[in-house]
Amino acid sequence: MPTGICLTDSTEPYVPSQAKPWDVSMARHLYRRIAFGAGKASIEAAVQMDPTTLVDQLINEAIARPLSPLPAWGEWTIFSYDNANGRDFDLIYQHYFEWAYERVIEMVGGGLREKLMLFWSNHFVTEFEGHQTPPGLLQYHKLLQIHALGNFKDFVHAIGITPAMLIYLNGEYSTVQSPNENYARELYELFALGQDNGYTQQDIVETARALTGWYNEDTIVAKFDPIRFDFGDKTIFGQTGAWGYDDVINILFEQRGDLIATYICKKLYRFFVYDEVNDAVVAHMAAIFQQSGWEIAPVLRMLFKSEHFFDPEAIGIQIKSPFQMICQQLNEIEVPYNNYGVDYFWGATNLGQQLFSPTDVAGWPGHHKWISTSRLSDRWKMMEYLHYLAAEYHPTHLRDWASAISPSQSDPDIITQTIIDTLFSKGLEDPLAYDRASIVFRSDIPSNYFDDGSWNLNWPQATWQLFHLLSHLARLPEFQLS
């Protein structure tokens, strides 16, 4: 761990005590990590529950969550986009964007399942630009949701022959005459083992031969054509035979199970805990992963219930991704958001995180890469715009929210302190920052209205005071952390 961050290695269940209380701060930490934050009612309900029971409930809800509804064009094929002038790319992109806008809205309130959808879309990467098939995207997204908390071996098997992946990594052009190595390489380097970890170039060459024969017919289903398949013997990880697609997956998990378990658990750890992994915790996760037969849910149940996960040092050390920042703020200020999917989609895109189109096949690098001089100012602007939407189109909402969470309706210092405590994992490092925030909140209201107690949150002007305060807070360094 980096200097200043020293988490316990214990993966024993977190048992609340006087020294380690289960309180609002811990509940917010749980919701920020395994989902995209939560509002006041959810947090209050959470602290009335045992944390172990709550974790199980949230995971069970994610497993039972229905799949996303199909759009009107949900059963189209890629050929449905053909017209007299060829392929209608305007309609293709119209469908992609409209559907992606709806998925952003689904993510905000989707909890763990949608948080994992984001994780797996950055693991089993396809870029929409790389396949340009809305029906293929639907099938790919469906797989992410079905397998998000399911069996990882089944997940790996399914993803390689989904049409979007076959097109994106050129699998549909891989034949006995010309095996294509793209998917074989990424299967080992990015999807299962990690770069230069337990495989050779010859393993890739032989695996590519074993993966031949599969092609995309209509972006709805992949099909196997024996004429395209290489029936010759291949040697993969020292095993020789006339291997095909199923054999590749079986051999991979049989011969490289330890490496797979460690690699995937490290990625899950980085996503849910911190970028610098704790090897002891990852080793425990990996052992559970293998012992469960590659089930994802038991690994996360252990992690989310552990003393390690609830260590106070683990709170407020992750840099928010663009979607985490946007969705968490929407949930925690409880602003109506259902009509603004387009704004949040393009806001995240401009910050480097376009849904279903990561940077490249290696995915978004994340963590410190989310922050740069230009990106930081753009993050500020995005939050200001989010707060503007709330203030302009829901003029009473911010006042109602502040009234609901604050013990005072008329003391600007208490209101400011309460909002900071609600939105910031560990408050503000500089005590003077609270005073500066309160000054921003007071805005242009003459001081005598505060002094004589005549001002309160029911004033219409309070909406824009809250807008200025929230936008100011979003510019502070601590706001970038979750």
C-alpha positions in Angstrom: 0.0 0.0 0.0 1.2 3.6 -0.6 2.5 5.7 2.3 -0.4 6.7 4.5 -2.7 3.9 3.5 -2.4 0.8 5.6 -5.4 -1.5 5.6 -5.8 -4.6 7.7 -5.1 -7.9 6.0 -8.1 -9.5 7.8 -10.8 -11.0 5.7 -12.8 -12.0 8.7 -16.3 -10.6 8.7 -16.6 -7.1 9.9 -18.4 -7.1 13.3 -19.4 -3.7 14.5 -18.1 -2.6 17.9 -17.6 0.6 19.9 -14.2 1.0 18.3 -15.5 0.1 14.8 -19.1 1.2 14.7 -21.6 0.5 11.9 -22.8 4.0 11.2 -23.8 6.4 8.5 -20.2 6.8 7.3 -19.8 3.0 6.9 -23.1 2.6 5.1 -22.3 5.4 2.7 -18.9 3.7 2.0 -20.6 0.4 1.2 -23.1 2.0 -1.2 -20.4 4.1 -2.9 -18.3 1.1 -3.6 -20.7 -1.6 -4.5 -23.2 0.8 -6.2 -23.3 4.5 -7.1 -24.1 5.9 -3.7 -27.5 6.1 -2.1 -30.0 8.7 -0.7 -30.9 9.5 2.9 -33.7 6.9 3.2 -31.5 4.0 2.0 -28.6 5.0 4.3 -30.9 5.3 7.3 -32.4 1.9 6.5 -28.9 0.4 6.1 -27.7 1.4 9.5 -30.6 -0.4 11.1 -29.4 -3.6 9.6 -26.5 -5.9 10.3 -23.9 -5.2 7.6 -23.5 -8.9 6.8 -27.2 -9.2 6.2 -27.2 -6.0 4.1 -24.4 -7.2 1.9 -26.2 -10.4 1.2 -29.4 -8.5 0.5 -27.7 -6.2 -2.0 -26.0 -9.1 -3.8 -29.2 -11.1 -3.9 -31.0 -8.1 -5.3 -28.4 -7.7 -8.0 -28.6 -11.4 -9.0 -32.4 -11.2 -9.2 -32.5 -7.9 -11.1 -34.4 -8.2 -14.4 -32.5 -7.8 -17.6 -32.8 -4.5 -19.4 -36.0 -4.2 -21.6 -35.5 -4.5 -25.3 -36.1 -1.4 -27.4 -38.5 -1.3 -30.3 -35.7 -2.5 -32.6 -34.6 -5.2 -30.2 -35.1 -8.1 -32.6 -33.6 -6.4 -35.6 -30.6 -7.9 -37.4 -27.8 -5.8 -38.9 -29.5 -6.4 -42.3 -32.5 -4.4 -41.0 -30.4 -1.3 -41.4 -29.9 -1.8 -45.1 -31.6 0.4 -47.6 -31.3 1.2 -51.3 -28.1 3.2 -50.6 -26.4 0.6 -48.5 -26.2 0.6 -44.8 -28.0 3.3 -42.9 -25.3 4.4 -40.5 -27.4 7.4 -39.3 -30.0 5.0 -38.0 -27.4 2.7 -36.5 -25.9 5.5 -34.5 -29.3 6.9 -33.6 -30.2 3.5 -32.1 -26.9 3.2 -30.3 -27.1 6.6 -28.7 -30.8 6.4 -27.7 -30.2 3.0 -26.1 -27.0 4.1 -24.4 -28.8 7.2 -22.9 -31.4 4.8 -21.4 -28.6 2.6 -20.0 -27.1 5.5 -18.2 -30.4 6.2 -16.4 -30.6 2.5 -15.6 -27.1 2.6 -14.1 -27.9 5.5 -11.7 -30.4 3.4 -9.8 -29.2 0.0 -10.8 -27.0 -0.9 -7.8 -24.4 -3.6 -7.8 -25.5 -5.3 -11.0 -25.1 -2.1 -13.1 -21.8 -1.3 -11.3 -20.6 -4.7 -12.4 -21.9 -4.2 -15.9 -19.5 -1.2 -16.1 -16.7 -3.3 -14.7 -17.2 -6.2 -17.1 -17.6 -3.9 -20.1 -14.1 -2.6 -19.3 -12.8 -6.2 -19.0 -14.4 -8.0 -21.9 -14.0 -4.9 -24.1 -15.7 -4.3 -27.3 -15.9 -0.8 -28.8 -19.1 0.2 -30.6 -17.0 1.9 -33.3 -15.4 -1.5 -33.8 -18.6 -3.4 -34.7 -21.3 -0.7 -35.3 -24.1 -3.2 -34.7 -26.9 -2.2 -32.3 -28.3 -5.7 -32.3 -24.8 -7.1 -31.5 -24.5 -4.5 -28.7 -27.8 -5.7 -27.2 -26.6 -9.3 -27.1 -23.2 -8.3 -25.6 -24.9 -6.2 -22.9 -27.3 -9.0 -22.1 -24.4 -11.3 -21.5 -22.7 -8.8 -19.2 -25.9 -8.6 -17.1 -26.6 -12.4 -17.1 -23.0 -13.3 -16.0 -22.2 -10.2 -13.9 -22.5 -12.3 -10.7 -22.5 -15.7 -12.3 -20.0 -18.3 -13.3 -16.8 -16.8 -14.7 -15.9 -19.8 -16.8 -19.3 -19.8 -18.4 -18.8 -16.0 -19.0 -15.5 -16.5 -20.8 -17.1 -19.3 -22.9 -20.1 -17.1 -23.9 -18.3 -13.9 -24.6 -15.9 -15.2 -27.2 -18.7 -16.2 -29.5 -21.0 -13.2 -29.0 -21.3 -11.4 -32.4 -20.0 -8.1 -31.2 -16.8 -9.7 -30.0 -16.4 -11.9 -33.1 -16.7 -8.7 -35.3 -14.6 -6.5 -33.0 -11.6 -8.9 -32.7 -11.9 -10.4 -36.2 -12.9 -13.8 -35.1 -15.5 -14.2 -37.8 -12.6 -14.0 -40.4 -10.6 -16.7 -38.7 -10.5 -19.8 -40.8 -8.4 -22.9 -41.3 -6.7 -21.2 -44.3 -6.0 -18.0 -42.3 -6.4 -18.2 -38.5 -6.7 -14.8 -36.9 -4.7 -14.4 -33.6 -6.5 -11.3 -32.2 -9.0 -13.0 -29.9 -6.6 -15.8 -28.8 -4.1 -13.1 -27.8 -6.7 -11.0 -25.9 -8.2 -14.1 -24.3 -4.9 -14.7 -22.5 -3.4 -11.2 -22.3 -6.5 -9.3 -21.2 -9.5 -11.5 -20.4 -8.0 -14.4 -18.4 -4.3 -14.3 -17.5 -2.8 -10.9 -17.8 0.1 -9.7 -20.0 3.0 -12.2 -20.4 1.6 -14.3 -17.7 1.6 -18.1 -18.3 1.3 -18.3 -22.1 3.7 -18.1 -25.1 3.3 -16.9 -28.6 3.1 -20.5 -29.7 0.1 -21.0 -27.4 -1.6 -18.0 -29.1 -0.9 -19.4 -32.5 -2.2 -22.9 -31.6 -5.2 -21.4 -29.8 -6.1 -19.3 -32.8 -6.3 -22.5 -34.9 -8.6 -24.0 -32.3 -10.9 -21.0 -32.4 -11.5 -21.1 -36.1 -15.0 -21.9 -37.6 -17.1 -19.4 -35.7 -18.7 -16.5 -37.5 -21.3 -13.9 -37.1 -24.3 -14.4 -39.3 -26.7 -11.5 -38.5 -25.3 -10.0 -35.2 -28.0 -11.9 -33.3 -26.3 -15.3 -33.0 -22.9 -16.7 -33.9 -22.7 -20.0 -35.9 -20.1 -22.7 -36.3 -19.1 -23.7 -39.9 -17.0 -26.9 -39.9 -15.7 -26.0 -43.4 -13.9 -23.0 -41.7 -12.5 -25.1 -38.9 -9.0 -26.4 -38.5 -9.4 -30.1 -37.6 -5.6 -30.7 -37.1 -3.9 -31.3 -33.8 -2.9 -28.3 -31.7 -0.7 -28.1 -28.6 -2.0 -25.6 -26.0 -0.3 -25.3 -22.6 1.4 -28.7 -23.3 -1.9 -30.5 -24.2 -2.1 -31.9 -27.7 -5.3 -32.8 -29.5 -7.7 -31.7 -32.3 -8.9 -29.0 -30.0 -11.9 -26.7 -30.7 -13.5 -23.8 -29.0 -14.9 -25.7 -25.9 -11.5 -27.4 -25.5 -9.7 -24.1 -25.3 -11.8 -22.9 -22.5 -11.5 -26.2 -20.6 -7.7 -26.4 -21.0 -7.3 -22.8 -20.0 -9.1 -23.2 -16.7 -7.6 -26.6 -16.0 -4.0 -25.7 -16.7 -3.9 -22.0 -15.6 -6.6 -21.9 -12.9 -4.3 -20.3 -10.3 -3.3 -17.6 -12.6 -6.8 -16.9 -13.7 -8.1 -16.6 -10.2 -5.4 -14.2 -9.1 -5.6 -12.1 -12.2 -9.4 -11.6 -12.0 -9.5 -11.1 -8.3 -6.8 -8.4 -8.5 -9.0 -6.6 -11.1 -12.1 -6.9 -8.8 -10.1 -5.7 -5.9 -8.8 -2.6 -7.8 -12.3 -1.8 -8.9 -14.0 -2.1 -5.5 -11.3 -1.4 -3.0 -8.1 0.4 -4.2 -5.7 0.5 -7.1 -2.8 -0.9 -5.0 -3.7 -4.5 -4.2 -3.4 -6.3 -0.9 -1.9 -9.6 -1.9 -3.1 -11.5 1.2 -6.7 -10.4 0.6 -6.5 -11.2 -3.1 -5.1 -14.7 -2.3 -8.2 -15.3 -0.1 -10.5 -14.1 -2.9 -8.7 -16.3 -5.4 -9.0 -19.4 -3.2 -12.8 -18.9 -2.9 -13.0 -18.3 -6.6 -11.5 -21.6 -7.5 -13.2 -23.6 -4.6 -16.6 -22.3 -5.7 -16.0 -23.5 -9.3 -15.5 -20.0 -10.7 -18.6 -18.4 -9.1 -18.2 -14.6 -8.8 -20.8 -13.9 -6.1 -19.1 -15.8 -3.3 -15.9 -13.9 -3.9 -17.7 -10.6 -3.6 -19.7 -11.7 -0.6 -16.5 -12.4 1.3 -14.8 -9.1 0.2 -17.8 -6.9 0.9 -18.3 -8.4 4.4 -14.6 -8.3 5.4 -12.9 -6.2 8.0 -10.5 -5.2 5.2 -13.3 -3.7 3.1 -14.7 -1.7 6.1 -11.3 -0.6 7.4 -11.6 3.2 8.0 -8.4 3.7 5.9 -10.3 2.2 2.9 -12.8 5.1 2.9 -12.3 7.9 0.5 -9.2 6.6 -1.3 -10.7 5.8 -4.7 -10.6 8.4 -7.5 -14.1 8.5 -9.0 -14.6 7.5 -12.6 -16.7 9.9 -14.6 -19.8 7.6 -14.3 -19.1 7.1 -10.5 -18.9 10.9 -10.1 -22.1 11.6 -12.0 -24.2 8.7 -10.7 -23.1 9.1 -7.1 -23.9 12.8 -7.1 -27.3 12.2 -8.6 -28.1 9.5 -6.0 -26.8 11.5 -3.0 -28.5 14.8 -3.8 -31.5 12.7 -4.9 -32.2 14.8 -7.9 -34.8 13.7 -10.5 -32.6 12.4 -13.3 -34.8 10.3 -15.7 -35.0 12.9 -18.4 -31.3 13.6 -18.7 -29.6 10.5 -19.9 -28.2 12.3 -23.0 -26.6 14.9 -20.7 -25.0 12.3 -18.5 -23.8 10.1 -21.3 -22.1 12.9 -23.1 -20.8 14.4 -19.9 -19.0 11.1 -19.1 -17.9 10.7 -22.7 -16.2 14.1 -22.6 -14.4 13.0 -19.5 -13.0 10.0 -21.2 -15.6 7.3 -20.4 -18.0 6.6 -23.3 -20.4 3.8 -22.4 -19.7 0.6 -24.4 -16.7 2.2 -26.1 -13.6 2.1 -23.8 -10.4 3.7 -25.0 -9.1 0.5 -26.6 -9.2 -3.3 -26.1 -7.3 -2.8 -22.9 -10.1 -0.7 -21.5 -10.1 2.6 -19.5 -6.9 2.7 -17.4 -8.7 4.4 -14.5 -7.6 5.7 -11.2 -5.1 8.5 -11.6 -5.6 8.5 -15.3 -9.1 10.0 -14.8 -7.4 13.2 -13.6 -5.4 15.6 -15.7 -5.2 19.4 -15.9 -7.8 19.5 -18.7 -10.0 16.7 -17.4 -10.1 18.2 -13.9 -11.6 21.5 -15.1 -14.0 19.5 -17.4 -15.1 17.5 -14.3 -15.9 20.8 -12.5 -17.9 22.0 -15.5 -19.8 18.7 -15.7 -20.8 18.9 -12.0 -21.8 22.6 -12.4 -24.0 21.6 -15.3 -25.6 18.7 -13.3 -26.4 21.1 -10.5 -27.8 23.6 -13.0 -30.2 21.0 -14.4 -31.4 20.4 -10.8 -31.8 24.1 -9.9 -33.3 25.2 -13.2 -35.8 22.4 -13.9 -36.5 21.2 -10.4 -36.4 24.5 -8.5 -37.7 23.2 -5.1 -35.8 20.0 -5.1 -32.4 21.1 -3.8 -34.2 23.1 -1.0 -36.3 20.1 -0.1 -33.2 17.8 -0.1 -31.1 20.2 2.1 -34.1 20.6 4.5 -34.4 16.8 4.8 -30.8 16.2 5.7 -30.0 19.3 7.8 -30.9 19.7 11.5 -31.2 23.4 10.9 -33.3 25.2 8.3 -31.9 28.7 9.0 -28.2 28.4 10.1 -26.0 28.5 6.9 -23.0 27.1 8.8 -24.8 24.0 10.0 -26.4 23.5 6.6 -23.0 23.7 4.9 -21.4 21.4 7.4 -24.2 18.8 6.9 -24.0 18.9 3.1 -20.2 18.4 3.3 -20.6 15.5 5.7 -23.2 13.9 3.4 -21.2 14.2 0.2 -17.6 13.8 1.3 -16.2 10.5 2.6 -13.9 12.1 5.2 -15.0 15.7 5.3 -12.5 18.5 4.3 -8.9 18.4 5.3 -8.5 22.2 5.8 -10.8 23.5 8.6 -10.9 26.9 6.9 -12.4 25.2 3.8 -15.7 24.9 5.8 -15.7 28.6 6.4 -15.0 29.3 2.7 -17.9 26.9 1.7 -20.3 28.7 4.1 -19.3 32.0 2.6 -20.1 30.7 -0.9 -23.4 29.3 0.3 -24.4 32.7 1.8 -23.9 34.1 -1.7 -25.3 37.6 -2.2 -27.8 37.4 0.6 -27.2 40.4 3.0 -25.8 39.2 6.3 -28.5 40.8 8.4 -31.0 38.2 7.1 -28.9 35.5 8.6 -28.2 37.4 11.8 -31.8 38.0 12.6 -32.9 34.5 11.6 -35.3 35.6 8.9 -33.5 33.6 6.1 -34.3 29.9 5.8 -34.2 27.2 3.2 -37.7 27.9 2.1 -36.6 31.1 0.4 -36.7 30.7 -3.4 -33.1 32.2 -3.5 -31.9 29.2 -1.5 -32.1 27.0 -4.6 -29.4 29.0 -6.3 -27.4 29.3 -3.1 -27.3 25.5 -3.0 -26.3 25.5 -6.7 -23.3 27.7 -6.0 -22.4 25.7 -2.9 -22.5 22.3 -4.6 -20.6 23.6 -7.6 -18.0 25.0 -5.3 -17.6 21.8 -3.4 -17.2 19.8 -6.6 -14.0 21.8 -7.3 -12.4 20.7 -4.1 -9.8 17.9 -4.2 -11.6 15.8 -1.7 -14.7 15.7 -4.0 -12.8 13.6 -6.5 -12.4 10.7 -4.0 -15.0 8.1 -2.9 
